[in-house]
Amino acid sequence: MKLNRLILVFIFLILLGSIAYADGESNVYIVPIKGEINRATSNFVRDVLEELNRKEVDAIIFEIDTYGGLIDEAQKIKDQIIATNIPTISFVNNNAQSAGVLITIASENIVMSTSSSIGSAETIPNTEKVLSMWRAVLRDTARFRNRNSTIIEAMADKDIVIEGLSDSGKLVNLTGYEALELGIADYVSNDYDDILNHFNISTSEIIEVKEGLQVKLAKYISNAYISAALLALGFIGLVVEIFTPGFGIGGTVSIICFGLYFGGNILAGNSNWTSLALFLIGLILLVVEGTIPGFGLPGIGGIIFVLLGIILAMDNIRTGIISLSISIILTTLVSIYLIKLGYKIKIFDNIILKNQLDKDKGYLSVDNMDFLLDKNGVTISELRPTGFIEIDGKKYDALSASGYIESNSQIKVVKVEGAKIFVRRV
């Protein structure tokens, strides 16, 4: 009997603990969406939502601070937010520009911080086809969340005129209080607890989700300025390696920088493995060119493939060309500096004949007649002023240094300039 009671008490304690554990798991999660919107951002939000959808969660607050990014990835994030059954709040804590507008209006509720802004959602490139598609996505999302779709579309299309708000040729951009007044936002606050109280959400704990290393790395490396710096360091390291014997720090730096450049942009969704493959093919062709004499098709093809791979790795061609141009200029300056220091490019050894037959090493040119200086001979033809002479039984062309000299006259070599022999009558 006592044993049965103990078993019942034990089961009760287990159930009580389970209930307490479940209650403790019901929290509000802060999910950051900051910096450039790219594939890494989209994957981060997807992974977080997949995990939270399996938990008891009171609400998710997406803390947004972005100037935009890739439209395709922003649409993925929008779909992921709309698909969740967890109450969602977009908290614009500074900026929600461009693609950030779509992500912001995807949540059920929108809160602006006191110093925030939202708008300027024009696409790049701003072609009619792309803009029409983008406006449709914004309009559909705004209507789904009962927001003013005309104002949202005016953030993307400067041709939309809203009396008292925007003129033709101007994109709509709203402050936090303007967004609240126009119904784009539901509340203005800088405090999480205040936001939750406003929407009557009670929770046991507010948990901030941290971005993983992959997300942070992809965001930093895919930045145009960082990409340009990595490219420059990669090329400079390659140049240093070419100028110095053996494999050393130059080659190591070059591999690391190019690896970060392509890896970061692939993670960010700016490119795929095709760009890296083109780059590697280009390097292989350049190595082949360096092993054979002359400069031909492998060298030209290698340069083209390397440049294509680098440009295609960026999110747009214009940014890629700018980054590449900056890196080429810096690399050229470093190369000039190394040449001035006396370094020689090893790869040119197979293209340029570098061996010299120096006089100090015992080599003499067939045209060098210095050995005839001060020797005596005889003319075997008239010198008018040129003709033929004979010295030690050998015939040479000569020039008279003292006017006309008859044939069979005794002469002496008085000056030699390369292959020219000057003689005087003895």
Residue pairs with C-beta under 8 A, 6 or more apart in sequence:
22 56
23 204
24 204
25 55
25 56
26 56
26 57
26 58
26 203
26 204
27 57
27 58
27 203
27 204
27 205
27 206
27 207
28 57
28 58
28 59
28 60
28 61
28 192
28 196
28 201
28 203
28 205
28 206
28 207
29 48
29 52
29 57
29 59
29 60
29 61
29 206
29 207
29 208
29 209
30 61
30 63
30 192
30 206
30 207
30 208
30 209
31 45
31 48
31 60
31 61
31 62
31 63
31 209
32 62
32 63
32 65
32 208
32 209
32 210
32 211
33 41
33 45
33 62
33 63
33 64
33 65
33 66
33 77
33 100
33 103
34 63
34 64
34 65
34 66
34 211
35 41
35 65
35 66
35 219
36 66
36 67
36 68
36 69
36 219
36 222
36 223
36 268
37 66
37 68
37 69
37 70
37 73
37 74
37 77
37 99
37 100
37 103
38 69
38 70
38 73
38 218
38 219
38 222
38 268
38 269
38 270
38 315
39 70
39 73
39 218
39 267
39 268
39 269
39 270
40 214
40 215
40 217
40 218
40 219
40 222
40 267
40 268
40 269
41 69
41 73
41 77
41 215
41 219
42 73
42 74
42 76
42 77
42 80
42 269
43 215
44 211
44 212
44 215
45 77
45 80
45 81
46 76
46 77
46 80
48 209
49 60
49 80
49 81
49 83
49 84
52 60
52 84
52 86
53 84
53 85
53 86
57 86
58 87
58 201
58 202
58 203
59 86
59 87
59 88
59 89
59 196
59 199
59 201
59 203
60 84
60 86
60 87
60 88
60 89
61 88
61 89
61 90
61 91
61 192
61 195
62 81
62 88
62 89
62 90
62 91
62 103
62 107
63 91
63 93
64 90
64 91
64 92
64 93
64 95
64 96
64 100
64 103
64 104
65 92
65 93
65 94
65 95
65 96
66 95
66 96
66 97
66 98
66 99
66 100
66 103
67 95
67 97
67 98
67 100
68 74
68 97
68 98
68 99
68 100
68 121
69 98
69 99
70 99
70 269
70 270
70 315
71 99
71 123
71 130
71 134
72 269
73 99
73 269
74 99
74 100
74 102
74 103
75 102
75 137
77 103
77 106
78 102
78 103
78 106
78 137
78 141
81 88
81 103
81 106
81 107
82 106
82 141
82 144
87 108
87 109
87 199
87 201
88 106
88 107
88 108
88 109
89 107
89 108
89 109
89 110
89 111
89 195
89 199
90 96
90 103
90 104
90 105
90 106
90 107
90 109
90 110
90 111
91 111
91 113
91 195
92 100
92 104
92 110
92 111
92 112
92 113
92 116
92 117
92 118
92 176
92 185
93 113
93 116
93 190
94 113
94 115
94 116
94 117
95 116
95 117
95 118
96 103
96 104
96 116
96 117
96 118
96 119
97 117
97 118
97 119
97 120
97 121
98 120
98 121
98 122
98 123
99 121
100 118
100 121
101 118
101 119
101 121
101 138
101 152
101 155
101 156
102 121
102 137
102 138
102 141
104 110
104 118
105 138
105 141
105 142
105 145
105 147
105 152
105 184
106 141
106 145
107 145
108 145
109 186
109 187
109 199
110 179
110 184
110 185
110 186
110 187
111 185
111 186
111 187
111 188
111 189
111 195
111 198
112 118
112 175
112 176
112 177
112 179
112 180
112 185
112 187
112 188
113 176
113 188
113 189
113 190
114 176
114 177
114 188
114 189
114 190
115 176
116 175
116 176
117 173
117 174
117 175
117 176
118 155
118 173
118 174
118 179
118 184
118 185
119 155
119 171
119 172
119 173
119 174
120 155
120 171
120 173
121 134
121 138
121 152
121 155
121 156
121 171
122 131
122 156
122 157
122 158
122 171
123 130
123 131
123 134
123 156
124 316
131 156
131 157
134 156
135 153
135 156
135 157
138 149
138 152
138 153
138 155
138 156
139 149
139 152
139 153
141 152
142 148
142 149
142 152
142 153
143 149
147 183
147 184
148 182
148 183
148 184
150 160
150 162
151 162
151 165
151 172
151 174
151 182
151 184
152 184
153 160
154 160
154 161
154 162
154 165
154 166
154 171
154 172
155 171
155 172
155 173
156 171
157 171
158 166
158 168
158 169
158 170
158 171
159 168
159 169
160 166
160 172
161 167
161 168
162 172
165 172
165 182
166 172
174 182
174 184
176 185
176 188
177 188
179 185
180 186
180 187
180 188
187 195
187 198
187 199
189 195
189 198
192 206
193 206
196 202
196 203
196 206
214 267
217 264
217 267
218 264
218 267
218 268
219 268
220 226
220 264
221 227
221 230
221 260
221 261
221 263
221 264
221 265
221 267
221 268
222 264
222 265
222 267
222 268
222 270
222 315
224 314
224 319
224 322
224 323
226 264
227 261
227 264
227 265
227 314
227 319
227 323
228 322
228 323
228 326
228 327
230 257
230 258
230 260
230 261
230 264
231 257
231 261
231 310
231 323
231 324
231 326
231 327
232 326
232 327
232 330
232 331
233 253
233 254
233 257
234 253
234 254
234 257
234 258
234 261
234 327
235 254
235 327
235 328
235 330
235 331
236 250
236 253
236 254
236 330
236 331
236 334
237 249
237 250
237 251
237 252
237 253
237 254
237 255
237 257
238 250
238 251
238 254
239 250
239 331
239 334
239 335
239 338
240 249
240 250
240 253
240 334
240 338
241 247
241 248
241 250
241 251
241 254
242 250
242 345
242 346
242 347
243 250
243 335
243 338
243 343
243 344
243 345
243 346
244 250
244 343
245 346
258 279
261 310
261 313
262 271
262 275
262 276
262 279
262 309
262 313
265 271
265 275
265 313
265 314
265 315
266 272
266 273
266 275
266 276
266 313
268 315
270 313
270 314
270 315
271 312
271 313
271 314
271 315
274 312
275 308
275 309
275 310
275 312
275 313
276 309
276 313
277 309
278 305
278 306
278 308
278 309
278 312
279 305
279 306
279 309
279 310
279 313
280 309
281 305
281 309
282 301
282 302
282 303
282 304
282 305
282 306
282 307
282 308
282 309
283 302
283 306
284 302
285 298
285 299
285 301
285 302
285 305
286 298
286 299
286 302
286 303
286 306
288 298
288 302
289 295
289 296
289 298
289 299
289 302
290 347
290 350
291 350
292 298
292 350
293 350
293 351
294 351
295 351
307 324
310 320
310 323
310 324
311 317
311 320
311 321
311 324
312 320
313 320
314 320
314 323
348 354
357 363
357 365
359 368
364 371
367 418
367 419
368 418
368 419
369 396
369 416
369 418
369 419
369 420
369 421
370 416
372 391
372 396
372 413
372 416
372 421
373 413
373 415
373 416
374 412
374 413
374 414
375 391
375 392
375 412
375 413
376 391
376 410
376 411
376 412
376 413
376 426
377 389
377 390
377 391
377 392
377 410
377 411
377 412
377 413
377 423
378 389
378 390
378 408
378 409
378 410
378 411
379 387
379 388
379 389
379 390
379 398
379 405
379 406
379 407
379 408
379 409
379 411
379 423
380 387
380 388
380 389
380 390
380 395
380 407
380 408
381 387
381 388
381 407
382 404
382 405
382 406
382 407
383 389
383 398
383 399
383 400
383 404
383 405
383 423
384 400
384 404
385 399
385 400
385 403
385 404
386 397
386 398
386 399
386 400
387 397
387 398
387 400
387 405
387 407
388 395
388 396
388 397
388 398
389 395
389 396
389 398
389 411
389 421
389 423
390 396
391 413
396 421
397 421
398 411
398 413
398 421
398 422
398 423
399 420
399 421
399 422
399 423
400 422
400 423
400 424
401 414
401 415
401 422
401 423
401 424
402 424
402 425
405 411
405 423
405 425
409 425
409 426
410 425
410 426
411 423
411 424
411 425
411 426
412 423
412 424
412 426
413 421
413 422
413 423
414 422
414 423
414 424
415 422
416 422
